[in-house]
Amino acid sequence: PGSDFFTDAQAIAYKGTVYEHPGVGTKAAFDALTGPRIKAFYQRWYAPNNAVLVIAGNVDPQKTLASVRAHFEAIPSKPVPAHESAHFEPLKRTVLKRPTTLAYPLAAVGFRLPGLDSPDFLASFVLQGILGSDRGTLHQLGDDGLALEGEWTSMPYVKEAQLGFAVAALSPGSDPDAMVRKLEGIMTNFRDHGVPGELFESTKRR
């Protein structure tokens, strides 16, 4: 149920862009695939100049690079189409409600945040560190007994945007609508009055 909710939120926040649907695809998309479509995709995008090779571990850099060159240097580069840029529509407040098989209800308030290419990315990154702090207001919901747990969670960055959520897991039978109002109040307070100075400094240091 949680995965379905976040997938729906992504579709709303990224509507009309390549990010609207999960990058790993859906069952319906896989069922519609054909051999020629897969081959055409491969021929269009698979090229050494459109790939990243990551090597981790206790390796000898010079020997490792020599091995990489031996295996891959002879593969020729080729023209690759430009990636489509995403242009997002303004967001309107949207309420999603789903029945759940979880033993506890979840309440969440989501936001579209600056992506990697934005000049505001670093500020957003620090802000999310503050929101996710174990000493922050969201985590305190659990400490105060208002929720089983409160946290800040985010979905992977893309160039143009990111999604972040204030989330609370509630005791069975609790009213998620009341917690949504609580979460919105917390975020509104941050907007109007700023974040705690000590958390700002500690997050910068970390």
FIKOLZA-1660 file (N, C-alpha, C; in steps of 0.1 Angstrom, whole numbers, plus 5000, padded with zeros to 4 digits):
% residues 206
   i   px   py   pz ch aa at
   1 5008 4988 5000  A  P  N
   1 5000 5000 5000  A  P CA
   1 5008 5013 5000  A  P  C
   2 5019 5013 5008  A  G  N
   2 5028 5024 5008  A  G CA
   2 5034 5027 4994  A  G  C
   3 5039 5016 4988  A  S  N
   3 5045 5018 4975  A  S CA
   3 5035 5023 4965  A  S  C
   4 5022 5018 4965  A  D  N
   4 5012 5024 4956  A  D CA
   4 5010 5038 4958  A  D  C
   5 5010 5042 4971  A  F  N
   5 5007 5057 4974  A  F CA
   5 5018 5065 4968  A  F  C
   6 5031 5062 4971  A  F  N
   6 5042 5070 4966  A  F CA
   6 5043 5070 4951  A  F  C
   7 5039 5059 4944  A  T  N
   7 5038 5058 4930  A  T CA
   7 5028 5068 4924  A  T  C
   8 5016 5068 4931  A  D  N
   8 5006 5078 4927  A  D CA
   8 5010 5092 4929  A  D  C
   9 5017 5095 4941  A  A  N
   9 5022 5108 4943  A  A CA
   9 5032 5113 4933  A  A  C
  10 5041 5103 4928  A  Q  N
  10 5051 5106 4918  A  Q CA
  10 5044 5110 4905  A  Q  C
  11 5033 5102 4902  A  A  N
  11 5026 5105 4889  A  A CA
  11 5019 5119 4889  A  A  C
  12 5015 5123 4901  A  I  N
  12 5009 5137 4902  A  I CA
  12 5020 5148 4901  A  I  C
  13 5030 5146 4909  A  A  N
  13 5040 5157 4910  A  A CA
  13 5048 5158 4897  A  A  C
  14 5050 5147 4889  A  Y  N
  14 5058 5147 4877  A  Y CA
  14 5050 5146 4865  A  Y  C
  15 5037 5149 4865  A  K  N
  15 5028 5147 4854  A  K CA
  15 5033 5153 4841  A  K  C
  16 5032 5146 4830  A  G  N
  16 5035 5151 4817  A  G CA
  16 5050 5151 4814  A  G  C
  17 5058 5144 4823  A  T  N
  17 5072 5143 4821  A  T CA
  17 5076 5128 4820  A  T  C
  18 5089 5126 4817  A  V  N
  18 5094 5112 4816  A  V CA
  18 5094 5106 4830  A  V  C
  19 5093 5114 4841  A  Y  N
  19 5094 5108 4854  A  Y CA
  19 5080 5105 4860  A  Y  C
  20 5070 5106 4852  A  E  N
  20 5056 5104 4857  A  E CA
  20 5054 5089 4861  A  E  C
  21 5061 5080 4854  A  H  N
  21 5060 5066 4857  A  H CA
  21 5073 5061 4863  A  H  C
  22 5072 5050 4871  A  P  N
  22 5085 5045 4877  A  P CA
  22 5095 5041 4866  A  P  C
  23 5107 5044 4868  A  G  N
  23 5118 5041 4858  A  G CA
  23 5119 5026 4856  A  G  C
  24 5116 5018 4865  A  V  N
  24 5118 5003 4864  A  V CA
  24 5107 4997 4855  A  V  C
  25 5096 5005 4853  A  G  N
  25 5086 5000 4844  A  G CA
  25 5074 4995 4852  A  G  C
  26 5064 4991 4845  A  T  N
  26 5052 4984 4852  A  T CA
  26 5050 4971 4845  A  T  C
  27 5041 4963 4851  A  K  N
  27 5038 4950 4845  A  K CA
  27 5032 4952 4831  A  K  C
  28 5023 4961 4830  A  A  N
  28 5016 4964 4817  A  A CA
  28 5027 4968 4807  A  A  C
  29 5036 4976 4811  A  A  N
  29 5047 4980 4801  A  A CA
  29 5055 4968 4797  A  A  C
  30 5059 4960 4806  A  F  N
  30 5067 4948 4803  A  F CA
  30 5059 4938 4794  A  F  C
  31 5046 4937 4797  A  D  N
  31 5038 4928 4789  A  D CA
  31 5037 4933 4774  A  D  C
  32 5038 4946 4772  A  A  N
  32 5037 4952 4759  A  A CA
  32 5050 4952 4751  A  A  C
  33 5061 4948 4758  A  L  N
  33 5074 4949 4751  A  L CA
  33 5075 4938 4740  A  L  C
  34 5082 4942 4729  A  T  N
  34 5085 4932 4719  A  T CA
  34 5100 4932 4716  A  T  C
  35 5105 4922 4710  A  G  N
  35 5119 4921 4707  A  G CA
  35 5124 4932 4699  A  G  C
  36 5118 4936 4688  A  P  N
  36 5122 4948 4680  A  P CA
  36 5123 4961 4689  A  P  C
  37 5113 4963 4698  A  R  N
  37 5114 4975 4706  A  R CA
  37 5126 4975 4715  A  R  C
  38 5129 4963 4721  A  I  N
  38 5140 4962 4730  A  I CA
  38 5153 4965 4722  A  I  C
  39 5154 4959 4710  A  K  N
  39 5166 4961 4702  A  K CA
  39 5168 4975 4698  A  K  C
  40 5157 4982 4695  A  A  N
  40 5158 4996 4690  A  A CA
  40 5162 5005 4702  A  A  C
  41 5157 5002 4714  A  F  N
  41 5162 5009 4726  A  F CA
  41 5177 5007 4728  A  F  C
  42 5181 4995 4727  A  Y  N
  42 5195 4992 4729  A  Y CA
  42 5204 4999 4719  A  Y  C
  43 5200 4999 4707  A  Q  N
  43 5208 5006 4696  A  Q CA
  43 5208 5021 4698  A  Q  C
  44 5197 5026 4703  A  R  N
  44 5197 5041 4705  A  R CA
  44 5205 5046 4717  A  R  C
  45 5205 5039 4728  A  W  N
  45 5211 5044 4740  A  W CA
  45 5224 5038 4745  A  W  C
  46 5226 5025 4741  A  Y  N
  46 5238 5018 4747  A  Y CA
  46 5250 5022 4739  A  Y  C
  47 5259 5030 4746  A  A  N
  47 5271 5034 4740  A  A CA
  47 5281 5037 4751  A  A  C
  48 5294 5035 4750  A  P  N
  48 5303 5038 4761  A  P CA
  48 5303 5053 4765  A  P  C
  49 5300 5062 4756  A  N  N
  49 5299 5076 4759  A  N CA
  49 5286 5080 4766  A  N  C
  50 5277 5070 4768  A  N  N
  50 5265 5072 4776  A  N CA
  50 5264 5062 4787  A  N  C
  51 5275 5059 4793  A  A  N
  51 5276 5049 4803  A  A CA
  51 5285 5054 4814  A  A  C
  52 5283 5049 4826  A  V  N
  52 5292 5051 4838  A  V CA
  52 5296 5038 4844  A  V  C
  53 5309 5036 4845  A  L  N
  53 5314 5024 4852  A  L CA
  53 5319 5028 4866  A  L  C
  54 5314 5021 4876  A  V  N
  54 5317 5024 4890  A  V CA
  54 5325 5012 4895  A  V  C
  55 5336 5014 4901  A  I  N
  55 5344 5003 4907  A  I CA
  55 5347 5007 4921  A  I  C
  56 5343 4998 4930  A  A  N
  56 5345 5001 4945  A  A CA
  56 5353 4989 4951  A  A  C
  57 5361 4993 4961  A  G  N
  57 5368 4982 4968  A  G CA
  57 5383 4985 4969  A  G  C
  58 5390 4976 4975  A  N  N
  58 5404 4978 4977  A  N CA
  58 5411 4973 4965  A  N  C
  59 5412 4982 4955  A  V  N
  59 5418 4979 4942  A  V CA
  59 5430 4987 4939  A  V  C
  60 5439 4983 4931  A  D  N
  60 5450 4990 4926  A  D CA
  60 5445 4999 4914  A  D  C
  61 5445 5012 4916  A  P  N
  61 5439 5021 4906  A  P CA
  61 5446 5019 4892  A  P  C
  62 5459 5018 4891  A  Q  N
  62 5465 5017 4878  A  Q CA
  62 5462 5004 4871  A  Q  C
  63 5463 4993 4879  A  K  N
  63 5460 4980 4873  A  K CA
  63 5445 4979 4869  A  K  C
  64 5437 4985 4877  A  T  N
  64 5422 4984 4874  A  T CA
  64 5419 4992 4862  A  T  C
  65 5425 5004 4861  A  L  N
  65 5422 5012 4849  A  L CA
  65 5428 5006 4836  A  L  C
  66 5439 4999 4838  A  A  N
  66 5445 4992 4826  A  A CA
  66 5435 4981 4822  A  A  C
  67 5430 4974 4831  A  S  N
  67 5420 4963 4828  A  S CA
  67 5408 4968 4822  A  S  C
  68 5403 4980 4827  A  V  N
  68 5391 4986 4821  A  V CA
  68 5394 4989 4806  A  V  C
  69 5405 4996 4804  A  R  N
  69 5409 4999 4790  A  R CA
  69 5410 4987 4781  A  R  C
  70 5416 4976 4786  A  A  N
  70 5417 4964 4778  A  A CA
  70 5404 4958 4774  A  A  C
  71 5394 4959 4783  A  H  N
  71 5381 4953 4780  A  H CA
  71 5372 4963 4772  A  H  C
  72 5373 4976 4774  A  F  N
  72 5363 4985 4768  A  F CA
  72 5368 4995 4759  A  F  C
  73 5381 4998 4758  A  E  N
  73 5385 5010 4751  A  E CA
  73 5383 5008 4736  A  E  C
  74 5382 4996 4731  A  A  N
  74 5380 4994 4716  A  A CA
  74 5366 4996 4712  A  A  C
  75 5357 4997 4721  A  I  N
  75 5343 4998 4717  A  I CA
  75 5341 5013 4713  A  I  C
  76 5336 5015 4701  A  P  N
  76 5335 5029 4696  A  P CA
  76 5324 5036 4702  A  P  C
  77 5326 5049 4703  A  S  N
  77 5315 5058 4708  A  S CA
  77 5305 5060 4696  A  S  C
  78 5293 5066 4699  A  K  N
  78 5284 5069 4688  A  K CA
  78 5275 5080 4692  A  K  C
  79 5268 5086 4683  A  P  N
  79 5259 5097 4687  A  P CA
  79 5247 5092 4695  A  P  C
  80 5244 5099 4705  A  V  N
  80 5233 5095 4714  A  V CA
  80 5223 5107 4714  A  V  C
  81 5210 5104 4713  A  P  N
  81 5200 5115 4713  A  P CA
  81 5201 5123 4727  A  P  C
  82 5198 5136 4726  A  A  N
  82 5197 5144 4738  A  A CA
  82 5186 5139 4747  A  A  C
  83 5188 5139 4760  A  H  N
  83 5177 5135 4769  A  H CA
  83 5167 5146 4770  A  H  C
  84 5155 5142 4771  A  E  N
  84 5143 5151 4771  A  E CA
  84 5143 5158 4785  A  E  C
  85 5142 5172 4785  A  S  N
  85 5141 5179 4797  A  S CA
  85 5127 5179 4802  A  S  C
  86 5126 5179 4815  A  A  N
  86 5113 5179 4822  A  A CA
  86 5108 5193 4825  A  A  C
  87 5096 5196 4822  A  H  N
  87 5090 5209 4825  A  H CA
  87 5078 5206 4833  A  H  C
  88 5078 5210 4846  A  F  N
  88 5067 5206 4855  A  F CA
  88 5056 5217 4856  A  F  C
  89 5044 5212 4857  A  E  N
  89 5033 5221 4859  A  E CA
  89 5032 5225 4874  A  E  C
  90 5026 5237 4877  A  P  N
  90 5025 5241 4891  A  P CA
  90 5016 5230 4898  A  P  C
  91 5020 5227 4911  A  L  N
  91 5013 5217 4919  A  L CA
  91 5001 5223 4926  A  L  C
  92 4990 5216 4926  A  K  N
  92 4979 5219 4934  A  K CA
  92 4977 5209 4946  A  K  C
  93 4972 5214 4957  A  R  N
  93 4970 5205 4968  A  R CA
  93 4961 5193 4964  A  R  C
  94 4966 5181 4965  A  T  N
  94 4958 5169 4961  A  T CA
  94 4958 5159 4973  A  T  C
  95 4947 5154 4976  A  V  N
  95 4945 5144 4987  A  V CA
  95 4944 5130 4981  A  V  C
  96 4953 5121 4986  A  L  N
  96 4952 5107 4982  A  L CA
  96 4948 5099 4994  A  L  C
  97 4939 5090 4992  A  K  N
  97 4935 5081 5003  A  K CA
  97 4934 5067 4998  A  K  C
  98 4940 5058 5005  A  R  N
  98 4940 5044 5001  A  R CA
  98 4936 5035 5012  A  R  C
  99 4928 5025 5010  A  P  N
  99 4927 5015 5021  A  P CA
  99 4940 5007 5022  A  P  C
 100 4943 5002 5034  A  T  N
 100 4956 4996 5036  A  T CA
 100 4954 4982 5043  A  T  C
 101 4963 4973 5040  A  T  N
 101 4964 4961 5047  A  T CA
 101 4974 4961 5058  A  T  C
 102 4981 4973 5059  A  L  N
 102 4990 4975 5070  A  L CA
 102 4983 4974 5084  A  L  C
 103 4990 4970 5094  A  A  N
 103 4985 4969 5107  A  A CA
 103 4983 4983 5113  A  A  C
 104 4989 4993 5107  A  Y  N
 104 4988 5007 5112  A  Y CA
 104 4986 5016 5100  A  Y  C
 105 4978 5027 5102  A  P  N
 105 4977 5037 5091  A  P CA
 105 4989 5046 5090  A  P  C
 106 4991 5051 5078  A  L  N
 106 5001 5061 5076  A  L CA
 106 4995 5074 5071  A  L  C
 107 5001 5085 5076  A  A  N
 107 4998 5098 5071  A  A CA
 107 5010 5104 5065  A  A  C
 108 5009 5111 5054  A  A  N
 108 5021 5117 5047  A  A CA
 108 5017 5130 5041  A  A  C
 109 5026 5140 5041  A  V  N
 109 5024 5152 5034  A  V CA
 109 5036 5154 5025  A  V  C
 110 5034 5155 5011  A  G  N
 110 5045 5155 5002  A  G CA
 110 5047 5169 4995  A  G  C
 111 5060 5171 4991  A  F  N
 111 5064 5183 4984  A  F CA
 111 5073 5180 4973  A  F  C
 112 5072 5188 4962  A  R  N
 112 5082 5187 4951  A  R CA
 112 5093 5197 4954  A  R  C
 113 5105 5192 4954  A  L  N
 113 5117 5200 4958  A  L CA
 113 5127 5202 4947  A  L  C
 114 5136 5211 4948  A  P  N
 114 5146 5214 4937  A  P CA
 114 5154 5201 4934  A  P  C
 115 5157 5200 4921  A  G  N
 115 5165 5188 4917  A  G CA
 115 5180 5192 4916  A  G  C
 116 5188 5183 4911  A  L  N
 116 5203 5184 4911  A  L CA
 116 5207 5196 4903  A  L  C
 117 5200 5200 4893  A  D  N
 117 5204 5212 4884  A  D CA
 117 5200 5225 4890  A  D  C
 118 5192 5225 4900  A  S  N
 118 5187 5238 4906  A  S CA
 118 5198 5245 4914  A  S  C
 119 5198 5258 4913  A  P  N
 119 5207 5266 4923  A  P CA
 119 5203 5265 4937  A  P  C
 120 5190 5260 4939  A  D  N
 120 5185 5258 4953  A  D CA
 120 5187 5244 4958  A  D  C
 121 5194 5236 4950  A  F  N
 121 5196 5222 4955  A  F CA
 121 5203 5220 4968  A  F  C
 122 5214 5227 4970  A  L  N
 122 5221 5226 4982  A  L CA
 122 5213 5230 4994  A  L  C
 123 5206 5241 4993  A  A  N
 123 5197 5246 5004  A  A CA
 123 5187 5235 5007  A  A  C
 124 5181 5229 4997  A  S  N
 124 5171 5218 4999  A  S CA
 124 5177 5206 5005  A  S  C
 125 5189 5203 5001  A  F  N
 125 5196 5191 5007  A  F CA
 125 5198 5193 5022  A  F  C
 126 5203 5205 5026  A  V  N
 126 5205 5208 5040  A  V CA
 126 5191 5208 5048  A  V  C
 127 5181 5214 5042  A  L  N
 127 5168 5214 5048  A  L CA
 127 5163 5200 5051  A  L  C
 128 5165 5191 5041  A  Q  N
 128 5160 5177 5043  A  Q CA
 128 5168 5170 5054  A  Q  C
 129 5181 5174 5055  A  G  N
 129 5188 5168 5066  A  G CA
 129 5183 5173 5080  A  G  C
 130 5178 5185 5081  A  I  N
 130 5172 5191 5093  A  I CA
 130 5159 5184 5095  A  I  C
 131 5151 5183 5085  A  L  N
 131 5138 5176 5087  A  L CA
 131 5139 5162 5091  A  L  C
 132 5149 5155 5087  A  G  N
 132 5151 5141 5090  A  G CA
 132 5159 5138 5103  A  G  C
 133 5163 5149 5110  A  S  N
 133 5172 5148 5122  A  S CA
 133 5164 5140 5132  A  S  C
 134 5172 5131 5140  A  D  N
 134 5166 5124 5151  A  D CA
 134 5162 5133 5162  A  D  C
 135 5167 5146 5162  A  R  N
 135 5163 5156 5172  A  R CA
 135 5153 5166 5167  A  R  C
 136 5147 5163 5155  A  G  N
 136 5138 5172 5148  A  G CA
 136 5124 5170 5152  A  G  C
 137 5115 5179 5148  A  T  N
 137 5101 5179 5152  A  T CA
 137 5094 5166 5147  A  T  C
 138 5097 5161 5135  A  L  N
 138 5090 5150 5130  A  L CA
 138 5093 5137 5138  A  L  C
 139 5106 5135 5142  A  H  N
 139 5109 5124 5150  A  H CA
 139 5103 5125 5164  A  H  C
 140 5101 5138 5168  A  Q  N
 140 5096 5140 5182  A  Q CA
 140 5081 5135 5183  A  Q  C
 141 5074 5134 5172  A  L  N
 141 5061 5129 5172  A  L CA
 141 5060 5115 5179  A  L  C
 142 5070 5107 5176  A  G  N
 142 5071 5094 5182  A  G CA
 142 5075 5095 5196  A  G  C
 143 5084 5103 5200  A  D  N
 143 5089 5105 5214  A  D CA
 143 5077 5110 5222  A  D  C
 144 5069 5119 5217  A  D  N
 144 5058 5124 5224  A  D CA
 144 5045 5115 5225  A  D  C
 145 5046 5104 5218  A  G  N
 145 5034 5095 5218  A  G CA
 145 5023 5099 5208  A  G  C
 146 5026 5108 5200  A  L  N
 146 5015 5113 5190  A  L CA
 146 5015 5103 5178  A  L  C
 147 5026 5096 5176  A  A  N
 147 5026 5086 5165  A  A CA
 147 5036 5075 5169  A  A  C
 148 5035 5064 5162  A  L  N
 148 5044 5053 5164  A  L CA
 148 5058 5057 5160  A  L  C
 149 5058 5065 5149  A  E  N
 149 5071 5070 5144  A  E CA
 149 5068 5082 5135  A  E  C
 150 5077 5092 5135  A  G  N
 150 5076 5103 5125  A  G CA
 150 5089 5104 5118  A  G  C
 151 5089 5107 5106  A  E  N
 151 5102 5109 5098  A  E CA
 151 5100 5117 5086  A  E  C
 152 5112 5121 5080  A  W  N
 152 5112 5127 5067  A  W CA
 152 5118 5117 5057  A  W  C
 153 5112 5114 5046  A  T  N
 153 5117 5105 5036  A  T CA
 153 5116 5112 5023  A  T  C
 154 5125 5108 5014  A  S  N
 154 5126 5114 5000  A  S CA
 154 5128 5103 4990  A  S  C
 155 5123 5106 4978  A  M  N
 155 5125 5097 4966  A  M CA
 155 5137 5102 4959  A  M  C
 156 5143 5093 4951  A  P  N
 156 5156 5097 4944  A  P CA
 156 5156 5110 4937  A  P  C
 157 5167 5116 4937  A  Y  N
 157 5169 5129 4929  A  Y CA
 157 5169 5126 4914  A  Y  C
 158 5163 5136 4907  A  V  N
 158 5165 5136 4893  A  V CA
 158 5170 5150 4890  A  V  C
 159 5174 5153 4878  A  K  N
 159 5180 5166 4875  A  K CA
 159 5171 5178 4878  A  K  C
 160 5158 5176 4876  A  E  N
 160 5150 5188 4877  A  E CA
 160 5142 5189 4890  A  E  C
 161 5141 5178 4897  A  A  N
 161 5132 5178 4909  A  A CA
 161 5135 5166 4918  A  A  C
 162 5128 5167 4930  A  Q  N
 162 5128 5156 4939  A  Q CA
 162 5115 5156 4947  A  Q  C
 163 5111 5145 4952  A  L  N
 163 5099 5144 4961  A  L CA
 163 5103 5141 4975  A  L  C
 164 5098 5149 4985  A  G  N
 164 5100 5146 4999  A  G CA
 164 5087 5146 5006  A  G  C
 165 5087 5138 5017  A  F  N
 165 5075 5135 5025  A  F CA
 165 5077 5136 5040  A  F  C
 166 5069 5143 5047  A  A  N
 166 5068 5141 5061  A  A CA
 166 5058 5130 5064  A  A  C
 167 5062 5120 5071  A  V  N
 167 5054 5108 5072  A  V CA
 167 5053 5104 5087  A  V  C
 168 5041 5099 5091  A  A  N
 168 5039 5094 5104  A  A CA
 168 5032 5081 5104  A  A  C
 169 5037 5071 5111  A  A  N
 169 5030 5058 5113  A  A CA
 169 5022 5059 5126  A  A  C
 170 5009 5055 5125  A  L  N
 170 5000 5058 5136  A  L CA
 170 4995 5044 5142  A  L  C
 171 4990 5046 5155  A  S  N
 171 4985 5034 5161  A  S CA
 171 4972 5029 5154  A  S  C
 172 4969 5016 5154  A  P  N
 172 4957 5012 5148  A  P CA
 172 4945 5019 5153  A  P  C
 173 4936 5023 5144  A  G  N
 173 4924 5030 5147  A  G CA
 173 4926 5045 5148  A  G  C
 174 4938 5050 5147  A  S  N
 174 4940 5065 5147  A  S CA
 174 4935 5071 5135  A  S  C
 175 4932 5084 5136  A  D  N
 175 4927 5092 5125  A  D CA
 175 4938 5098 5116  A  D  C
 176 4941 5093 5105  A  P  N
 176 4952 5098 5096  A  P CA
 176 4949 5113 5092  A  P  C
 177 4937 5117 5090  A  D  N
 177 4934 5131 5086  A  D CA
 177 4939 5141 5097  A  D  C
 178 4937 5137 5109  A  A  N
 178 4942 5146 5120  A  A CA
 178 4957 5147 5120  A  A  C
 179 4964 5136 5117  A  M  N
 179 4978 5136 5116  A  M CA
 179 4983 5144 5104  A  M  C
 180 4976 5143 5093  A  V  N
 180 4979 5151 5081  A  V CA
 180 4979 5166 5085  A  V  C
 181 4969 5170 5092  A  R  N
 181 4968 5184 5096  A  R CA
 181 4980 5188 5106  A  R  C
 182 4983 5178 5114  A  K  N
 182 4995 5181 5123  A  K CA
 182 5008 5182 5115  A  K  C
 183 5010 5174 5105  A  L  N
 183 5022 5174 5097  A  L CA
 183 5022 5187 5089  A  L  C
 184 5011 5191 5083  A  E  N
 184 5010 5204 5076  A  E CA
 184 5013 5215 5085  A  E  C
 185 5008 5215 5098  A  G  N
 185 5012 5225 5107  A  G CA
 185 5026 5226 5110  A  G  C
 186 5033 5215 5111  A  I  N
 186 5047 5215 5114  A  I CA
 186 5055 5221 5102  A  I  C
 187 5051 5217 5090  A  M  N
 187 5058 5223 5078  A  M CA
 187 5055 5238 5076  A  M  C
 188 5043 5242 5079  A  T  N
 188 5039 5256 5078  A  T CA
 188 5047 5264 5088  A  T  C
 189 5049 5259 5100  A  N  N
 189 5057 5266 5111  A  N CA
 189 5071 5267 5106  A  N  C
 190 5077 5257 5100  A  F  N
 190 5091 5259 5095  A  F CA
 190 5091 5270 5084  A  F  C
 191 5081 5270 5075  A  R  N
 191 5081 5279 5064  A  R CA
 191 5080 5294 5070  A  R  C
 192 5072 5296 5080  A  D  N
 192 5069 5309 5086  A  D CA
 192 5080 5314 5095  A  D  C
 193 5086 5304 5103  A  H  N
 193 5095 5308 5113  A  H CA
 193 5110 5303 5112  A  H  C
 194 5112 5295 5101  A  G  N
 194 5125 5290 5099  A  G CA
 194 5128 5277 5107  A  G  C
 195 5139 5271 5106  A  V  N
 195 5143 5259 5112  A  V CA
 195 5151 5262 5125  A  V  C
 196 5152 5253 5134  A  P  N
 196 5160 5255 5146  A  P CA
 196 5175 5257 5142  A  P  C
 197 5181 5268 5148  A  G  N
 197 5195 5272 5144  A  G CA
 197 5205 5261 5147  A  G  C
 198 5203 5254 5159  A  E  N
 198 5213 5244 5163  A  E CA
 198 5212 5232 5153  A  E  C
 199 5200 5228 5148  A  L  N
 199 5199 5218 5139  A  L CA
 199 5205 5222 5125  A  L  C
 200 5204 5234 5122  A  F  N
 200 5210 5239 5109  A  F CA
 200 5225 5238 5110  A  F  C
 201 5231 5242 5121  A  E  N
 201 5246 5242 5123  A  E CA
 201 5251 5227 5123  A  E  C
 202 5244 5218 5131  A  S  N
 202 5248 5205 5132  A  S CA
 202 5247 5197 5118  A  S  C
 203 5236 5201 5111  A  T  N
 203 5234 5194 5098  A  T CA
 203 5245 5199 5088  A  T  C
 204 5249 5211 5088  A  K  N
 204 5260 5216 5080  A  K CA
 204 5273 5209 5083  A  K  C
 205 5275 5207 5096  A  R  N
 205 5288 5201 5100  A  R CA
 205 5288 5186 5095  A  R  C
 206 5276 5180 5096  A  R  N
 206 5276 5165 5093  A  R CA
 206 5277 5164 5077  A  R  C
% end
